[in-house]
């Protein structure tokens, strides 16, 4: 059959074609080495925005639930209740940044919003982010935001859909496969 490492093959167990070197059985049979493959499917900005919205709503709901519990059951001081209510303006973005940073460096490589949409965050070679790289990426998001959103809009004009913070940190947001 003249199978080379880059030959696309499909078995009944696979959902999609893969290159021959990606399958353990063929590597063992033909003596191929597993090659590192760059990600092929990049997440568009609209899908990334939906994932952001899911994550933001999740953090907001948790904060509101905890705040209501604290305000109604644990605190009697009116001024403290007002402070807790308005603290969400500062605390929710901070909590969301911490949550996303940790989740993108985890084995899941994605926050809940990204996982629900089939997205992962990786380095430019498709490898999992270290915690330090995830921190860098999420700190650079503040730079993308401080450019009045231009840092985010850069993704529309980039072949790999990389925003400014992705370029600065050397990261990608990828889909497992196209739908």
Residue pairs with C-beta under 8 A, 6 or more apart in sequence:
3 9
3 20
3 26
3 30
4 20
5 19
5 20
5 21
5 30
5 32
5 33
5 35
6 19
6 20
6 21
7 19
7 20
8 17
8 18
8 19
8 20
9 17
9 18
9 19
9 20
9 23
9 26
10 16
10 17
10 18
11 23
15 177
16 177
19 35
19 37
20 26
20 27
20 30
20 32
21 27
21 32
21 33
21 34
21 35
22 34
22 37
26 32
27 33
27 34
36 125
36 126
37 126
38 124
38 125
38 126
39 122
39 126
39 172
39 174
40 174
41 174
41 175
41 176
41 177
41 178
42 159
42 160
42 161
42 162
42 172
42 173
42 174
42 175
43 117
43 119
43 161
43 173
43 174
43 175
44 161
45 152
45 155
45 156
45 161
45 163
47 117
47 119
47 175
48 114
48 119
48 155
48 161
48 173
50 113
50 117
51 111
51 113
51 114
51 116
51 117
51 119
52 113
53 113
54 112
54 113
54 116
54 117
55 96
55 99
55 100
55 111
55 112
55 113
55 114
56 92
56 96
58 112
58 113
59 92
59 95
59 96
59 99
60 88
60 92
63 88
63 91
63 92
63 95
64 88
67 84
67 85
67 88
70 84
71 81
71 84
71 85
75 81
75 84
97 138
97 141
99 111
100 111
100 138
101 131
101 134
101 135
101 137
101 138
102 131
102 134
103 110
103 111
103 112
104 110
104 111
104 121
104 129
104 134
104 137
104 138
105 128
105 129
105 130
105 131
105 133
105 134
107 128
108 115
108 120
109 120
109 121
109 122
109 128
109 129
110 119
110 120
110 121
114 120
114 121
114 173
118 175
118 176
118 179
119 173
119 174
119 175
120 173
120 174
120 176
121 129
121 134
121 137
121 171
121 172
121 173
121 174
122 128
122 129
122 171
122 172
122 174
123 129
123 133
123 170
123 171
123 172
124 170
124 171
124 172
126 172
126 174
129 137
129 171
133 169
133 170
133 171
136 168
136 169
137 165
137 166
137 168
137 169
137 171
138 165
140 164
140 165
140 168
140 169
141 165
143 151
143 164
143 165
143 168
144 150
144 151
144 152
144 154
144 163
144 164
144 165
145 151
145 152
147 164
150 164
151 163
151 164
151 165
152 163
152 164
153 163
154 162
154 163
154 164
154 167
155 161
155 162
155 163
155 166
158 167
160 166
160 172
161 172
161 173
162 171
162 172
165 171
166 172
166 173
